[in-house]
Amino acid sequence: MTDESALQKDWYAVLEASPSDSLQELKQKYQKLALLYHPDKQSPDVPPGEVEQCVQRFIEVDQAWKILGNEETKKNYDLQRHAAELKQGWPIDAYVRLEDMTWQDDEQAYLYGCRCGGEYMMSKEEAEENVSVICCNTCSLSIEVKEF
């Protein structure tokens, strides 16, 4: 899941959950909300505007479950959330030139090794958009990529 708009949405808040909740707890919260907002469960005397709100909320809850209910997509989402949190005012541990990073065709990204053994990864799009701070995929270190 690399869609930036999907990352901006707090899927845990949508499920009224927290990142520390187990998969079973997430599933229970999803089921409760899905039942509450499911279009077929709405009373016939509910005004049309409220029905539309319930449908939208149901769609949002369903999308949250699709991301958080799958171990792989949840892991990716959590890593992206973590990286986004680190980019918000986290200290820069090093400055690296883009030309010092290695281009990986299979990843379609620039890579740079971290001292922890992890990697910093910057997509071609991020480089073109001048995204300059990136975080290690393993630890909490961050670097700023400069074009000197």
Accessible surface in RSA format (square Angstrom, percent):
REM  Atomic radii and reference values for relative SASA: ProtOr
REM  Chains: A
REM  Algorithm: Lee & Richards
REM  Probe-radius: 1.40
REM  Slices: 20
REM RES _ NUM      All-atoms   Total-Side   Main-Chain    Non-polar    All polar
REM                ABS   REL    ABS   REL    ABS   REL    ABS   REL    ABS   REL
RES MET A   1    56.39  29.2  16.97  11.2  39.42  93.9  30.39  25.8  26.00  34.4
RES THR A   2   128.07  91.1 101.93 103.3  26.13  62.3  71.43  95.9  56.64  85.6
RES ASP A   3    83.04  58.2  73.57  73.2   9.47  22.4  34.24  80.6  48.80  48.7
RES GLU A   4   113.98  65.4 108.73  82.3   5.25  12.5  41.81  80.9  72.16  58.9
RES SER A   5    72.21  61.0  60.89  81.3  11.32  26.1  46.65  99.4  25.56  35.8
RES ALA A   6    14.55  13.4  10.66  16.4   3.89   8.9  14.55  20.5   0.00   0.0
RES LEU A   7    41.77  23.3  34.14  24.4   7.63  19.2  34.14  24.0   7.63  20.5
RES GLN A   8   136.22  76.2 101.07  73.9  35.15  83.7  44.62  95.0  91.61  69.5
RES LYS A   9    80.80  39.4  74.36  45.6   6.44  15.3  44.01  39.6  36.79  39.2
RES ASP A  10    62.55  43.8  56.05  55.8   6.50  15.4  26.78  63.0  35.77  35.7
RES TRP A  11    14.55   5.8  14.55   7.0   0.00   0.0  14.55   7.8   0.00   0.0
RES TYR A  12     3.35   1.6   3.35   1.9   0.00   0.0   3.35   2.5   0.00   0.0
RES ALA A  13    58.51  53.8  41.72  64.4  16.79  38.2  48.61  68.5   9.90  26.2
RES VAL A  14    12.13   8.0   8.19   7.4   3.94   9.5  12.05  10.5   0.08   0.2
RES LEU A  15     0.03   0.0   0.00   0.0   0.03   0.1   0.00   0.0   0.03   0.1
RES GLU A  16    96.59  55.5  73.89  55.9  22.69  54.0  42.73  82.6  53.86  44.0
RES ALA A  17    19.10  17.6   0.00   0.0  19.10  43.4   3.72   5.2  15.38  40.7
RES SER A  18    43.18  36.5  42.05  56.1   1.13   2.6  37.48  79.8   5.70   8.0
RES PRO A  19    68.76  50.1  56.56  51.6  12.20  44.3  56.80  46.9  11.95  74.3
RES SER A  20   105.50  89.1  68.46  91.4  37.04  85.3  56.98 121.3  48.52  68.0
RES ASP A  21    21.29  14.9  15.55  15.5   5.74  13.6   0.07   0.2  21.21  21.2
RES SER A  22    55.76  47.1  44.80  59.8  10.95  25.2  50.55 107.7   5.20   7.3
RES LEU A  23    74.91  41.7  67.53  48.3   7.38  18.6  67.61  47.5   7.31  19.7
RES GLN A  24   106.52  59.6 101.94  74.5   4.58  10.9  50.10 106.6  56.42  42.8
RES GLU A  25    76.48  43.9  75.87  57.4   0.61   1.5  23.63  45.7  52.84  43.1
RES LEU A  26     0.00   0.0   0.00   0.0   0.00   0.0   0.00   0.0   0.00   0.0
RES LYS A  27    86.05  42.0  86.05  52.8   0.00   0.0  29.84  26.9  56.21  59.9
RES GLN A  28   100.05  55.9  93.61  68.4   6.44  15.3  29.53  62.8  70.52  53.5
RES LYS A  29    68.48  33.4  67.31  41.3   1.17   2.8  44.77  40.3  23.71  25.3
RES TYR A  30    38.47  18.0  38.47  21.9   0.00   0.0  16.16  12.1  22.30  27.5
RES GLN A  31    92.02  51.5  86.44  63.2   5.58  13.3  31.48  67.0  60.54  45.9
RES LYS A  32   130.92  63.9 120.13  73.7  10.79  25.7  87.45  78.7  43.47  46.3
RES LEU A  33     4.30   2.4   4.30   3.1   0.00   0.0   4.30   3.0   0.00   0.0
RES ALA A  34    12.98  11.9  12.58  19.4   0.40   0.9  12.91  18.2   0.07   0.2
RES LEU A  35   110.43  61.5 104.70  74.9   5.72  14.4 107.26  75.3   3.16   8.5
RES LEU A  36   104.24  58.1  89.20  63.8  15.04  37.8  96.13  67.5   8.10  21.8
RES TYR A  37    47.38  22.1  47.38  27.0   0.00   0.0  19.43  14.6  27.95  34.4
RES HIS A  38    57.66  31.5  57.66  40.1   0.00   0.0  31.72  32.7  25.94  30.2
RES PRO A  39    52.28  38.1  38.17  34.8  14.12  51.3  38.33  31.6  13.95  86.7
RES ASP A  40   120.53  84.4  88.35  87.9  32.18  76.1  28.23  66.4  92.30  92.1
RES LYS A  41   130.12  63.5  98.85  60.7  31.27  74.4  47.72  43.0  82.40  87.8
RES GLN A  42    38.54  21.5  19.71  14.4  18.82  44.8   5.63  12.0  32.90  25.0
RES SER A  43    53.93  45.6  41.80  55.8  12.13  27.9  36.64  78.0  17.29  24.2
RES PRO A  44   140.96 102.7 101.98  93.0  38.98 141.7 114.38  94.4  26.58 165.2
RES ASP A  45   123.63  86.6  92.17  91.7  31.46  74.4  50.54 118.9  73.09  72.9
RES VAL A  46    36.59  24.1  24.74  22.4  11.84  28.5  27.26  23.7   9.32  25.3
RES PRO A  47    70.60  51.5  64.70  59.0   5.90  21.4  70.60  58.3   0.00   0.0
RES PRO A  48   114.86  83.7 106.25  96.9   8.62  31.3 110.81  91.5   4.06  25.2
RES GLY A  49    48.83  60.2   0.00   N/A  48.83  60.2  41.09 112.8   7.74  17.3
RES GLU A  50    90.11  51.7  89.18  67.5   0.93   2.2  26.00  50.3  64.11  52.3
RES VAL A  51    48.15  31.7  48.15  43.6   0.00   0.0  48.15  41.8   0.00   0.0
RES GLU A  52    93.59  53.7  92.55  70.0   1.04   2.5  46.01  89.0  47.59  38.9
RES GLN A  53   127.63  71.4 120.73  88.2   6.89  16.4  41.81  89.0  85.82  65.1
RES CYS A  54    20.84  15.8  20.20  22.5   0.63   1.5   0.63   1.6  20.20  21.8
RES VAL A  55    37.12  24.4  37.12  33.6   0.00   0.0  37.12  32.3   0.00   0.0
RES GLN A  56    96.33  53.9  92.34  67.5   4.00   9.5  39.11  83.2  57.22  43.4
RES ARG A  57    51.57  21.7  48.39  24.7   3.18   7.6  29.36  40.1  22.21  13.5
RES PHE A  58    40.03  20.0  40.03  24.8   0.00   0.0  40.03  24.3   0.00   0.0
RES ILE A  59    93.83  53.4  91.77  68.4   2.07   5.0  92.91  66.9   0.93   2.5
RES GLU A  60    46.96  27.0  42.86  32.4   4.10   9.8  15.43  29.9  31.53  25.7
RES VAL A  61     0.14   0.1   0.14   0.1   0.00   0.0   0.14   0.1   0.00   0.0
RES ASP A  62    35.60  24.9  35.55  35.4   0.06   0.1   3.35   7.9  32.25  32.2
RES GLN A  63    72.21  40.4  70.41  51.5   1.80   4.3  18.50  39.4  53.71  40.7
RES ALA A  64     0.00   0.0   0.00   0.0   0.00   0.0   0.00   0.0   0.00   0.0
RES TRP A  65    51.19  20.5  50.60  24.5   0.60   1.4  25.86  13.8  25.33  41.1
RES LYS A  66   127.48  62.2 112.02  68.7  15.46  36.8  71.15  64.0  56.32  60.0
RES ILE A  67     9.82   5.6   9.74   7.3   0.08   0.2   9.82   7.1   0.00   0.0
RES LEU A  68     0.00   0.0   0.00   0.0   0.00   0.0   0.00   0.0   0.00   0.0
RES GLY A  69    21.01  25.9   0.00   N/A  21.01  25.9   3.23   8.9  17.78  39.8
RES ASN A  70    73.04  50.4  68.22  65.9   4.81  11.6  15.38  37.0  57.66  55.7
RES GLU A  71   136.09  78.1 125.52  95.0  10.56  25.2  45.24  87.5  90.85  74.2
RES GLU A  72   106.88  61.4 103.86  78.6   3.03   7.2  49.77  96.3  57.12  46.6
RES THR A  73    43.51  30.9  43.51  44.1   0.00   0.0  43.51  58.4   0.00   0.0
RES LYS A  74    36.53  17.8  36.53  22.4   0.00   0.0  17.44  15.7  19.09  20.3
RES LYS A  75   123.34  60.2 117.78  72.3   5.56  13.2  67.65  60.9  55.69  59.3
RES ASN A  76    46.53  32.1  45.40  43.9   1.13   2.7   6.39  15.4  40.14  38.8
RES TYR A  77     0.59   0.3   0.59   0.3   0.00   0.0   0.00   0.0   0.59   0.7
RES ASP A  78    41.38  29.0  37.04  36.9   4.34  10.3  25.30  59.6  16.08  16.0
RES LEU A  79    76.36  42.5  72.09  51.6   4.27  10.7  73.10  51.3   3.26   8.8
RES GLN A  80    44.46  24.9  41.08  30.0   3.39   8.1  26.01  55.4  18.45  14.0
RES ARG A  81    51.00  21.4  49.13  25.0   1.87   4.5  12.39  16.9  38.61  23.4
RES HIS A  82    79.67  43.5  77.96  54.2   1.71   4.4  57.30  59.1  22.36  26.0
RES ALA A  83    27.07  24.9  26.64  41.1   0.43   1.0  27.07  38.1   0.00   0.0
RES ALA A  84    32.50  29.9  28.63  44.2   3.87   8.8  31.55  44.4   0.95   2.5
RES GLU A  85    97.36  55.9  87.47  66.2   9.89  23.5  39.46  76.3  57.90  47.3
RES LEU A  86     7.24   4.0   7.00   5.0   0.24   0.6   7.24   5.1   0.00   0.0
RES LYS A  87    75.44  36.8  54.22  33.3  21.22  50.5  30.21  27.2  45.23  48.2
RES GLN A  88   143.78  80.4 113.79  83.2  30.00  71.4  45.39  96.6  98.40  74.6
RES GLY A  89    77.77  95.9   0.00   N/A  77.77  95.9  42.49 116.6  35.28  79.0
RES TRP A  90   109.32  43.9  98.85  47.8  10.47  24.6  94.49  50.4  14.83  24.1
RES PRO A  91    89.13  65.0  78.10  71.2  11.03  40.1  89.13  73.6   0.00   0.0
RES ILE A  92    51.13  29.1  24.23  18.1  26.89  64.8  24.23  17.5  26.89  73.0
RES ASP A  93    59.12  41.4  27.46  27.3  31.66  74.9   8.95  21.1  50.17  50.0
RES ALA A  94    41.85  38.5  34.66  53.5   7.19  16.4  41.78  58.8   0.08   0.2
RES TYR A  95   132.16  61.7 103.69  59.0  28.48  74.1  68.15  51.2  64.02  78.9
RES VAL A  96     7.17   4.7   3.77   3.4   3.40   8.2   7.17   6.2   0.00   0.0
RES ARG A  97    85.69  36.0  85.15  43.4   0.53   1.3   9.89  13.5  75.80  45.9
RES LEU A  98    29.43  16.4  28.12  20.1   1.31   3.3  28.12  19.7   1.31   3.5
RES GLU A  99   126.60  72.7  89.01  67.3  37.59  89.5  45.22  87.5  81.38  66.4
RES ASP A 100    72.54  50.8  49.12  48.9  23.42  55.4  18.83  44.3  53.71  53.6
RES MET A 101    13.22   6.8   0.00   0.0  13.22  31.5   0.18   0.2  13.03  17.3
RES THR A 102    77.29  55.0  72.66  73.7   4.62  11.0  45.13  60.6  32.16  48.6
RES TRP A 103    85.24  34.2  63.82  30.9  21.42  50.3  56.20  30.0  29.04  47.1
RES GLN A 104    57.82  32.3  56.09  41.0   1.73   4.1   2.85   6.1  54.97  41.7
RES ASP A 105   104.45  73.2  93.99  93.5  10.46  24.7  33.47  78.8  70.97  70.8
RES ASP A 106   127.31  89.2  84.80  84.4  42.51 100.5  53.61 126.2  73.70  73.5
RES GLU A 107    88.68  50.9  67.70  51.2  20.98  49.9   9.54  18.4  79.14  64.6
RES GLN A 108   103.59  57.9  99.19  72.5   4.40  10.5  50.23 106.9  53.35  40.5
RES ALA A 109     2.15   2.0   2.15   3.3   0.00   0.0   2.15   3.0   0.00   0.0
RES TYR A 110    48.84  22.8  48.84  27.8   0.00   0.0  14.78  11.1  34.07  42.0
RES LEU A 111    19.10  10.6  17.66  12.6   1.44   3.6  17.77  12.5   1.33   3.6
RES TYR A 112    76.49  35.7  72.24  41.1   4.25  11.0  34.59  26.0  41.90  51.7
RES GLY A 113    53.62  66.1   0.00   N/A  53.62  66.1  28.75  78.9  24.87  55.7
RES CYS A 114    12.28   9.3   0.34   0.4  11.94  28.1   2.14   5.4  10.14  10.9
RES ARG A 115   194.44  81.6 147.48  75.2  46.96 111.8  76.44 104.5 118.00  71.5
RES CYS A 116    62.63  47.4  21.46  23.9  41.17  96.8  33.64  85.2  28.99  31.3
RES GLY A 117    69.22  85.4   0.00   N/A  69.22  85.4  38.40 105.4  30.82  69.0
RES GLY A 118     8.93  11.0   0.00   N/A   8.93  11.0   6.64  18.2   2.29   5.1
RES GLU A 119    65.28  37.5  65.07  49.2   0.21   0.5  17.29  33.4  48.00  39.2
RES TYR A 120     6.93   3.2   6.93   3.9   0.00   0.0   2.74   2.1   4.19   5.2
RES MET A 121    79.08  41.0  64.90  43.0  14.18  33.8  38.85  33.0  40.23  53.3
RES MET A 122     2.41   1.2   2.41   1.6   0.00   0.0   1.39   1.2   1.02   1.3
RES SER A 123    31.55  26.7  30.48  40.7   1.07   2.5  26.58  56.6   4.97   7.0
RES LYS A 124   102.92  50.2 102.92  63.2   0.00   0.0  46.24  41.6  56.69  60.4
RES GLU A 125   105.59  60.6 104.91  79.4   0.68   1.6  50.96  98.6  54.63  44.6
RES GLU A 126    48.77  28.0  48.73  36.9   0.04   0.1  16.12  31.2  32.65  26.7
RES ALA A 127    13.48  12.4   5.93   9.2   7.55  17.2   9.01  12.7   4.47  11.8
RES GLU A 128   120.23  69.0  88.97  67.3  31.26  74.4  48.88  94.5  71.35  58.3
RES GLU A 129   116.98  67.2  88.45  66.9  28.53  67.9  42.90  83.0  74.08  60.5
RES ASN A 130   116.07  80.0  93.93  90.8  22.14  53.3  31.51  75.8  84.56  81.7
RES VAL A 131    46.04  30.3  37.51  34.0   8.54  20.6  43.58  37.9   2.47   6.7
RES SER A 132    40.26  34.0  35.66  47.6   4.60  10.6  16.31  34.7  23.96  33.6
RES VAL A 133    32.28  21.2  30.29  27.4   1.99   4.8  30.29  26.3   1.99   5.4
RES ILE A 134     3.59   2.0   3.59   2.7   0.00   0.0   3.59   2.6   0.00   0.0
RES CYS A 135    13.50  10.2   0.42   0.5  13.08  30.7   0.42   1.1  13.08  14.1
RES CYS A 136     6.62   5.0   0.00   0.0   6.62  15.6   0.00   0.0   6.62   7.1
RES ASN A 137    76.04  52.4  55.34  53.5  20.70  49.8  32.65  78.6  43.39  41.9
RES THR A 138    98.62  70.1  63.65  64.5  34.97  83.3  55.98  75.2  42.63  64.5
RES CYS A 139    33.75  25.5  23.86  26.6   9.89  23.2  32.08  81.3   1.66   1.8
RES SER A 140    49.42  41.8  46.58  62.2   2.83   6.5  18.11  38.6  31.30  43.9
RES LEU A 141    30.28  16.9  30.28  21.7   0.00   0.0  30.28  21.3   0.00   0.0
RES SER A 142     0.00   0.0   0.00   0.0   0.00   0.0   0.00   0.0   0.00   0.0
RES ILE A 143     2.42   1.4   2.42   1.8   0.00   0.0   2.42   1.7   0.00   0.0
RES GLU A 144    33.88  19.5  33.88  25.6   0.00   0.0   0.56   1.1  33.33  27.2
RES VAL A 145    13.59   8.9   4.41   4.0   9.18  22.1   4.41   3.8   9.18  24.9
RES LYS A 146    75.46  36.8  71.69  44.0   3.77   9.0  31.43  28.3  44.03  46.9
RES GLU A 147   129.18  74.2  91.78  69.4  37.40  89.1  38.93  75.3  90.25  73.7
RES PHE A 148   156.11  78.1  90.07  55.8  66.04 171.8 122.48  74.3  33.63  96.2
END  Absolute sums over single chains surface
CHAIN  1 A     9374.0       7671.3       1702.7       4889.1       4484.9
END  Absolute sums over all chains
TOTAL          9374.0       7671.3       1702.7       4889.1       4484.9
